Amino acid sequence: MNQKEKVEYMLREPVPRLICQMSVPTIISMLITSFYNMADTFFVGRINTQATAAVGLVFSVMAFIQAVGFLFGHGSGNYISRKLGAGEFQDANVMAANGFFCAFGMGILLAAAGTLFLDPLAKLLGSTPTILPYTRSYLRFILLGAPFMMSSLVLNNQLRYQGNASFAMAGIVTGAALNICLDPFFIFACGMGVAGAALATAVSQAVSFSLLLIGSRRGANIRIRFGNLRPTPYYMKEILRGGLPSLCRQGLASVAQVFLNQAAGFYGGINGDAAIAGMSIVGRISMFANAALIGFGQGFQPVCAMNYGGKKYRRVREAFAFCVKCAVVFLILVSVSGLIFARPLVSLFRKEDPAVARIGTLALRLQCLAFPLNSWILLCNMMLQSIGKAAKASILAAARQGLFFLPLIWILPRVFGLLGVQMCQTWSDLCTFALSVPLGVSVLKEMKNADSAA
């Protein structure tokens, strides 16, 4: 199937069937990627509480790396998908090169700056004197993998937005499986400890990068060519327009994680290290619980963007409604399971420390109360971003971890102590849902009116 035939297929295939076809590879990719993030925490948890906490601290740096990768990946991918839907293929080729090479260059700069200021960065993340040596060891290798992680996210998203999620899945899944295998080898067999977990992640990212780059040169996919690189203000503006919501969402998630770790360490008192470790574990579990939803939404995004570019607004609304209904049912089941099995889930990672299990169990149960709301929040954000509604998408993307979480993480712990830290994400989700409803409904009405006028 050539590029034109692929676009025609995306514009005419029945929406539910198309989304299911697009989302199966992305759901698998997200679940396995999330699983290997959990594997890091699981294997490091066999070392001690401080090592577990260090992984949680460095996660904020990984979130920032992802934020920049998503900026260029979603920014270029959204544009590529809309241009393919409109039949403007050369523009799509130029944008693919811009997104890839800009991300790789930014990754190199971040790796160099982070390595140069390694200790100050580790302390800024919230490291206590007992956690600092572990943070330093883990962070060093994560930074070395930054160029590959950023550009892998770009390739992954560009392939998805072209409707070729299977190629993206192959690269991501292979790297994730390799990471899970390398974790125990580097950590225990080679005696590297927490640094081994980071090295396993860096190696797996490099392998994923290589496979995704090969995948981008197969079939009808857009080839990444240096000759197509044209970082003009127009293309940079389009990347920013399409990727700003992702940068807001992931960038603020990085900042929020830093403040969460600092609050957990401070209000945890004598159990400060355990509080950081417990909240880190809950973060990984929550990420895994949301992974299937994110993967489902990623299957929706190319359908949404390409049909919007082809002015098939009824199909966009149909796709959104179908995804929200499926997501609500799924997240209700996840929430009930999380409420029932919270303690054994948290204890699985660090059962040797009762304080970690106690703190993490309550935090996870509180977060489960708001899980179903993410069905509308996430899919609404993905729709707004995919159709180029940058302002609304950016506001919504910034809300959960920025507009609401950051003030709440400052206020609630001062009133409720450690309980305020544990309940902060739940209240942030409630507030974000209240904001997302009018934002999403207004755009759906716009598309309905455009259909009526056609």
ROFIZA-796632 format. One line per field, with one value per residue (C-alpha): chain; x, y negated, z negated; residue number from 1. Coordinates in Angstrom, 2 decimals, m for minus. Example, Ala and Ser with C-alpha at 12.3 -4.5 7.8 and 13.67 -1.06 7.14 Angstrom:
2
unit = c(A  A)
u = c(12.30  13.67)
v = c(4.50  1.06)
w = c(m7.80  m7.14)
pos = c(1  2)
This chain:
454
unit = c(A  A  A  A  A  A  A  A  A  A  A  A  A  A  A  A  A  A  A  A  A  A  A  A  A  A  A  A  A  A  A  A  A  A  A  A  A  A  A  A  A  A  A  A  A  A  A  A  A  A  A  A  A  A  A  A  A  A  A  A  A  A  A  A  A  A  A  A  A  A  A  A  A  A  A  A  A  A  A  A  A  A  A  A  A  A  A  A  A  A  A  A  A  A  A  A  A  A  A  A  A  A  A  A  A  A  A  A  A  A  A  A  A  A  A  A  A  A  A  A  A  A  A  A  A  A  A  A  A  A  A  A  A  A  A  A  A  A  A  A  A  A  A  A  A  A  A  A  A  A  A  A  A  A  A  A  A  A  A  A  A  A  A  A  A  A  A  A  A  A  A  A  A  A  A  A  A  A  A  A  A  A  A  A  A  A  A  A  A  A  A  A  A  A  A  A  A  A  A  A  A  A  A  A  A  A  A  A  A  A  A  A  A  A  A  A  A  A  A  A  A  A  A  A  A  A  A  A  A  A  A  A  A  A  A  A  A  A  A  A  A  A  A  A  A  A  A  A  A  A  A  A  A  A  A  A  A  A  A  A  A  A  A  A  A  A  A  A  A  A  A  A  A  A  A  A  A  A  A  A  A  A  A  A  A  A  A  A  A  A  A  A  A  A  A  A  A  A  A  A  A  A  A  A  A  A  A  A  A  A  A  A  A  A  A  A  A  A  A  A  A  A  A  A  A  A  A  A  A  A  A  A  A  A  A  A  A  A  A  A  A  A  A  A  A  A  A  A  A  A  A  A  A  A  A  A  A  A  A  A  A  A  A  A  A  A  A  A  A  A  A  A  A  A  A  A  A  A  A  A  A  A  A  A  A  A  A  A  A  A  A  A  A  A  A  A  A  A  A  A  A  A  A  A  A  A  A  A  A  A  A  A  A  A  A  A  A  A  A  A  A  A  A  A  A  A  A  A  A  A  A  A  A  A  A  A  A  A  A  A  A  A  A  A  A  A  A  A  A  A  A  A  A  A)
u = c(0.00  1.58  1.27  m1.81  m3.61  m2.82  m4.33  m7.46  m7.81  m7.57  m10.31  m12.82  m12.41  m15.16  m14.00  m14.28  m12.45  m9.79  m9.11  m8.83  m6.36  m4.29  m4.42  m3.45  0.26  0.34  m1.34  1.23  4.04  2.80  2.19  5.62  7.34  5.54  6.37  10.08  9.87  8.31  11.02  13.67  11.88  11.30  14.92  16.36  13.94  15.93  18.92  17.48  14.97  17.44  18.10  14.35  13.95  16.78  14.99  11.91  13.94  15.59  12.21  11.62  14.67  13.35  10.00  11.80  13.66  10.31  8.81  11.34  11.02  7.24  7.54  9.32  7.55  3.96  4.70  6.11  3.75  0.56  1.72  2.74  m0.63  m2.64  m0.52  m0.85  m4.63  m4.56  m2.29  0.73  3.47  6.65  5.81  5.40  8.87  10.51  8.79  9.92  13.58  13.15  11.56  14.16  17.39  16.29  15.42  18.74  20.66  18.70  19.43  23.16  22.98  20.97  23.34  26.37  24.83  23.42  26.71  28.63  26.33  25.58  25.73  23.81  21.14  20.87  20.38  17.82  15.78  15.34  18.18  18.86  22.47  21.65  20.02  22.56  25.16  22.45  20.93  24.32  25.03  21.63  21.43  24.80  23.78  20.25  21.75  24.03  20.96  19.10  19.81  18.55  15.51  14.45  14.88  13.24  10.12  10.14  10.44  7.80  5.29  6.00  5.40  2.17  0.83  1.45  m0.79  2.13  1.98  3.33  6.75  6.77  5.75  8.59  11.26  9.75  8.89  12.31  14.11  11.81  12.22  15.99  15.91  14.03  16.63  19.62  18.40  19.23  22.41  23.93  22.53  23.37  25.59  27.91  27.58  26.81  23.86  21.58  23.97  23.32  19.61  20.40  22.91  20.30  17.88  20.48  21.45  17.82  17.07  19.95  18.65  15.10  16.48  18.29  15.27  12.90  15.30  15.39  11.58  11.19  12.89  10.55  7.32  5.56  7.00  8.60  12.40  14.48  16.93  19.40  18.84  15.24  16.30  14.95  14.62  12.91  10.71  7.61  8.40  9.63  6.40  4.38  6.36  5.72  2.04  1.56  3.98  3.48  0.70  3.02  5.84  3.50  2.15  5.47  7.58  5.25  5.14  8.90  8.60  5.69  7.71  10.52  8.11  6.35  9.64  10.71  7.35  7.37  10.89  10.07  6.62  7.62  9.75  11.88  10.35  11.34  13.29  10.43  7.90  9.90  10.24  6.53  5.35  7.82  6.32  2.78  3.84  5.08  1.94  m0.29  1.71  1.20  m2.53  m2.79  m0.52  m3.31  m5.45  m2.57  m1.92  m5.60  m5.52  m2.40  m4.37  m7.05  m4.65  m3.71  m7.37  m8.35  m5.61  m5.82  m9.63  m9.59  m7.06  m9.40  m12.38  m14.11  m15.39  m18.19  m15.62  m13.51  m16.50  m17.45  m13.91  m13.77  m17.10  m16.13  m12.81  m14.29  m16.94  m14.37  m11.97  m14.56  m15.43  m11.78  m10.72  m13.59  m12.33  m8.77  m9.90  m11.78  m8.80  m6.43  m8.59  m8.74  m5.13  m3.28  m1.21  0.06  0.90  3.03  4.59  5.67  8.34  9.63  8.07  11.14  10.17  6.69  6.72  7.04  4.07  1.93  2.55  2.24  m0.96  m2.98  m1.62  m2.53  m6.07  m6.63  m5.44  m7.71  m10.74  m10.09  m8.79  m12.04  m11.89  m8.73  m10.79  m12.21  m9.16  m6.60  m8.66  m9.90  m6.31  m5.24  m8.09  m7.36  m3.67  m4.20  m6.49  m4.18  m6.11  m2.81  m4.07  m6.84  m4.69  m1.83  m4.10  m5.50  m2.08  m0.70  m3.64  m3.11  0.53  0.87  m2.14  m3.62  m0.97  1.75  m0.45  m2.01  1.35  2.24  m1.09  m2.34  0.77  0.84  m2.70  m2.71  0.99  2.00  m1.68  m1.75  1.09  m0.78  m4.09  m2.63  m2.90  m6.53  m7.61  m5.58  m7.44  m10.82  m9.99  m8.57  m11.73  m13.87  m11.74  m11.61  m15.37  m16.10  m12.88  m13.75  m17.46  m16.83  m14.60  m17.00  m19.77  m17.56  m17.06  m20.77  m21.64  m19.04  m20.65  m24.10  m22.89  m21.17)
v = c(0.00  m3.30  m6.61  m7.82  m4.51  m4.58  m8.06  m6.99  m3.99  m6.22  m8.50  m5.80  m2.72  m2.42  m4.38  m1.74  0.87  m1.63  m2.80  0.78  1.58  m1.52  m1.12  2.54  1.92  m1.31  0.33  3.12  0.58  m1.51  1.46  2.95  m0.44  m1.05  2.46  1.96  m1.29  0.78  3.42  0.81  m0.01  3.67  4.78  1.66  2.27  5.41  3.16  0.78  m2.02  m4.77  m3.19  m2.92  m6.58  m7.56  m5.99  m8.03  m11.23  m10.72  m10.00  m13.75  m14.10  m11.30  m13.12  m16.25  m14.27  m12.86  m16.35  m17.60  m14.40  m14.74  m18.41  m17.48  m14.14  m15.30  m18.66  m17.13  m14.12  m16.20  m18.31  m15.27  m13.58  m16.67  m17.25  m13.63  m13.94  m17.04  m15.35  m17.64  m15.00  m17.09  m19.30  m16.15  m14.93  m18.21  m18.24  m14.67  m15.68  m18.85  m16.99  m14.23  m16.21  m18.99  m16.43  m14.60  m17.87  m18.91  m15.50  m16.01  m19.46  m18.16  m15.23  m17.53  m20.13  m17.54  m15.65  m18.88  m19.84  m16.32  m16.88  m20.19  m18.60  m15.54  m17.78  m19.93  m16.80  m16.29  m13.95  m13.65  m12.95  m9.23  m9.10  m11.32  m8.61  m6.45  m9.38  m10.36  m6.83  m6.40  m9.88  m9.72  m6.90  m8.23  m11.48  m9.59  m8.00  m11.31  m11.85  m8.37  m8.65  m12.01  m11.04  m7.62  m9.42  m11.52  m8.48  m6.60  m9.44  m10.17  m6.52  m6.47  m9.61  m8.08  m5.19  m2.75  m1.88  1.65  0.32  m1.91  0.99  3.22  0.71  m0.20  3.35  4.75  2.07  2.54  6.33  5.89  3.49  6.01  8.68  6.40  5.03  8.09  8.76  5.31  4.78  8.15  10.24  7.34  5.85  2.36  1.76  m1.15  m2.30  1.01  0.24  m3.09  m1.51  1.07  m1.76  m3.68  m0.60  0.32  m3.23  m3.08  0.22  m1.16  m4.20  m2.03  0.17  m2.81  m4.49  m1.30  m1.04  m4.59  m3.47  m0.54  m0.39  m3.67  m5.45  m8.88  m8.57  m10.73  m12.59  m15.26  m16.99  m17.69  m19.55  m23.12  m24.55  m27.71  m29.82  m28.42  m24.79  m25.58  m27.46  m24.48  m22.10  m24.39  m24.69  m20.94  m19.95  m22.68  m20.77  m17.78  m20.00  m21.60  m18.25  m16.40  m19.40  m20.29  m16.62  m16.84  m19.96  m18.45  m15.32  m17.41  m19.24  m15.99  m14.36  m17.36  m17.48  m13.73  m13.90  m16.87  m15.88  m12.25  m13.27  m10.37  m8.29  m10.82  m8.33  m5.82  m8.49  m9.34  m5.65  m4.99  m7.86  m6.75  m3.25  m4.65  m6.80  m3.76  m1.75  m4.64  m5.01  m1.33  m1.63  m4.55  m2.96  m1.06  m4.21  m6.24  m3.52  m3.51  m7.29  m7.07  m4.84  m7.53  m10.40  m9.59  m8.84  m12.17  m14.29  m12.79  m12.97  m16.52  m17.44  m15.84  m17.83  m14.63  m16.22  m13.73  m10.92  m12.85  m13.23  m9.59  m8.47  m10.61  m9.34  m5.72  m6.11  m7.87  m5.17  m2.36  m4.23  m4.90  m1.21  m0.18  m2.72  m1.87  1.74  0.51  m1.72  1.05  3.39  0.74  0.06  3.77  4.75  1.53  2.93  6.10  4.07  1.57  4.28  6.14  3.49  2.93  5.34  5.15  1.62  1.42  m2.39  m2.34  0.03  m1.96  m5.34  m4.01  m2.04  m5.04  m7.21  m4.59  m4.16  m7.90  m8.11  m5.23  m7.31  m9.71  m7.26  m7.11  m10.88  m10.42  m8.91  m12.32  m14.37  m12.44  m11.84  m15.43  m16.66  m14.30  m15.47  m19.16  m18.64  m16.44  m18.94  m21.88  m23.65  m24.58  m27.13  m24.97  m21.84  m23.63  m24.96  m21.50  m19.87  m22.34  m21.97  m18.55  m18.89  m22.65  m24.90  m22.67  m20.26  m22.81  m25.07  m22.02  m20.42  m23.68  m24.10  m20.62  m19.33  m22.48  m21.69  m17.88  m16.97  m13.79  m13.04  m16.23  m14.85  m11.56  m13.18  m15.91  m14.06  m13.10  m16.71  m17.78  m15.25  m16.46  m20.09  m19.18  m17.26  m20.29  m22.40  m19.83  m19.46  m22.96  m22.94  m19.66  m20.30  m23.67  m22.10  m19.21  m21.76  m23.66  m20.51  m19.67  m23.15  m22.85  m19.59  m21.19  m24.12  m21.89)
w = c(0.00  1.10  m0.72  1.18  0.71  m3.00  m3.36  m1.46  m3.74  m6.85  m5.48  m4.54  m6.79  m9.49  m12.53  m15.32  m13.25  m12.20  m15.75  m16.99  m14.20  m14.97  m18.75  m19.23  m18.42  m20.46  m23.48  m23.37  m23.05  m25.98  m28.26  m27.64  m27.94  m31.22  m32.34  m31.84  m33.83  m36.61  m36.17  m36.97  m40.21  m41.01  m40.57  m42.23  m45.11  m45.88  m46.77  m49.40  m50.02  m49.06  m45.65  m45.05  m45.96  m43.60  m40.64  m41.53  m41.73  m38.35  m36.81  m36.71  m34.42  m32.22  m32.11  m30.89  m28.21  m27.14  m27.14  m24.60  m22.58  m22.51  m21.56  m18.34  m17.92  m18.36  m16.77  m13.59  m13.68  m13.89  m10.97  m8.90  m9.45  m8.49  m5.37  m4.29  m4.73  m2.52  0.07  m0.52  m0.65  m0.17  m3.15  m5.25  m4.22  m5.21  m8.59  m9.33  m8.92  m11.00  m13.91  m13.99  m13.68  m16.05  m18.73  m18.38  m18.68  m21.77  m23.32  m22.90  m24.52  m27.48  m28.03  m28.04  m30.38  m32.79  m33.04  m33.65  m36.56  m37.81  m41.59  m41.69  m39.49  m41.75  m44.80  m42.97  m42.27  m46.01  m46.94  m50.65  m51.74  m51.98  m48.53  m46.70  m45.81  m44.22  m42.34  m40.97  m39.70  m38.07  m36.58  m34.79  m32.44  m31.88  m30.59  m28.18  m26.64  m26.23  m22.48  m21.65  m23.92  m22.44  m18.81  m19.38  m20.60  m17.43  m15.14  m17.13  m16.86  m13.21  m12.32  m14.33  m12.73  m9.31  m10.35  m10.67  m14.36  m13.80  m12.78  m15.85  m18.08  m16.86  m17.86  m21.22  m22.29  m21.36  m23.36  m26.34  m26.36  m26.16  m29.12  m31.27  m30.47  m31.02  m34.37  m36.53  m34.50  m35.05  m38.57  m40.13  m37.83  m37.02  m40.52  m39.19  m41.52  m40.65  m37.90  m36.14  m35.89  m34.24  m31.85  m30.85  m30.06  m28.01  m25.98  m25.31  m24.16  m21.70  m20.31  m20.00  m18.21  m15.66  m14.98  m14.63  m12.21  m10.12  m10.32  m9.03  m5.80  m5.18  m3.19  m2.41  m5.46  m5.11  m4.89  m7.23  m5.00  m6.08  m2.74  m3.79  m6.94  m6.75  m10.28  m9.07  m11.37  m9.64  m10.44  m13.95  m14.59  m13.37  m15.60  m18.55  m17.67  m17.50  m20.25  m22.86  m24.65  m25.05  m26.26  m28.79  m29.94  m30.22  m31.21  m34.04  m35.02  m35.46  m37.64  m39.57  m40.28  m41.76  m44.09  m44.97  m45.94  m47.99  m49.78  m50.43  m51.85  m54.08  m55.36  m55.67  m58.65  m59.87  m57.09  m54.42  m52.28  m52.59  m51.56  m48.44  m47.61  m48.25  m46.07  m43.37  m43.36  m43.17  m40.23  m38.32  m39.10  m38.02  m34.83  m34.05  m34.78  m32.35  m29.72  m27.96  m27.85  m26.40  m23.83  m22.89  m22.57  m20.39  m18.03  m17.94  m17.17  m13.53  m12.77  m14.31  m12.69  m9.20  m9.03  m10.38  m7.69  m5.12  m6.57  m7.70  m10.92  m11.53  m11.59  m14.11  m16.45  m15.99  m16.80  m19.94  m21.28  m20.63  m22.46  m25.50  m25.99  m25.84  m28.13  m30.85  m31.15  m31.22  m33.85  m36.17  m36.19  m36.81  m39.68  m41.46  m41.09  m42.42  m45.47  m46.33  m45.63  m46.52  m49.39  m47.66  m44.56  m46.49  m48.67  m45.54  m44.95  m48.49  m50.98  m53.23  m54.37  m56.01  m55.89  m52.09  m51.81  m54.24  m52.58  m49.05  m49.70  m50.81  m47.97  m45.38  m46.72  m46.67  m43.07  m42.04  m43.02  m40.14  m37.51  m35.46  m34.89  m32.84  m30.02  m29.10  m30.18  m28.14  m25.02  m24.99  m25.21  m22.40  m20.17  m20.71  m20.02  m16.95  m15.20  m15.85  m18.64  m20.27  m22.80  m24.25  m24.14  m25.92  m28.66  m29.29  m29.09  m31.62  m34.01  m35.58  m36.64  m36.50  m36.98  m39.68  m40.96  m41.73  m43.90  m45.57  m46.42  m48.15  m50.00  m50.94  m52.77  m54.87  m56.00  m56.11  m56.30  m54.46  m53.74  m51.68  m49.54  m49.09  m48.05  m45.84  m42.52  m43.17  m43.69  m40.67  m38.50  m39.76  m38.94  m35.52  m34.61  m35.47  m33.11  m30.30  m29.85  m28.44  m26.38  m24.70  m24.24  m22.55  m19.88  m19.27  m18.70  m16.23  m14.17  m14.31  m13.05  m10.27  m9.17  m9.18  m7.08  m4.50)
pos = c(1  2  3  4  5  6  7  8  9  10  11  12  13  14  15  16  17  18  19  20  21  22  23  24  25  26  27  28  29  30  31  32  33  34  35  36  37  38  39  40  41  42  43  44  45  46  47  48  49  50  51  52  53  54  55  56  57  58  59  60  61  62  63  64  65  66  67  68  69  70  71  72  73  74  75  76  77  78  79  80  81  82  83  84  85  86  87  88  89  90  91  92  93  94  95  96  97  98  99  100  101  102  103  104  105  106  107  108  109  110  111  112  113  114  115  116  117  118  119  120  121  122  123  124  125  126  127  128  129  130  131  132  133  134  135  136  137  138  139  140  141  142  143  144  145  146  147  148  149  150  151  152  153  154  155  156  157  158  159  160  161  162  163  164  165  166  167  168  169  170  171  172  173  174  175  176  177  178  179  180  181  182  183  184  185  186  187  188  189  190  191  192  193  194  195  196  197  198  199  200  201  202  203  204  205  206  207  208  209  210  211  212  213  214  215  216  217  218  219  220  221  222  223  224  225  226  227  228  229  230  231  232  233  234  235  236  237  238  239  240  241  242  243  244  245  246  247  248  249  250  251  252  253  254  255  256  257  258  259  260  261  262  263  264  265  266  267  268  269  270  271  272  273  274  275  276  277  278  279  280  281  282  283  284  285  286  287  288  289  290  291  292  293  294  295  296  297  298  299  300  301  302  303  304  305  306  307  308  309  310  311  312  313  314  315  316  317  318  319  320  321  322  323  324  325  326  327  328  329  330  331  332  333  334  335  336  337  338  339  340  341  342  343  344  345  346  347  348  349  350  351  352  353  354  355  356  357  358  359  360  361  362  363  364  365  366  367  368  369  370  371  372  373  374  375  376  377  378  379  380  381  382  383  384  385  386  387  388  389  390  391  392  393  394  395  396  397  398  399  400  401  402  403  404  405  406  407  408  409  410  411  412  413  414  415  416  417  418  419  420  421  422  423  424  425  426  427  428  429  430  431  432  433  434  435  436  437  438  439  440  441  442  443  444  445  446  447  448  449  450  451  452  453  454)
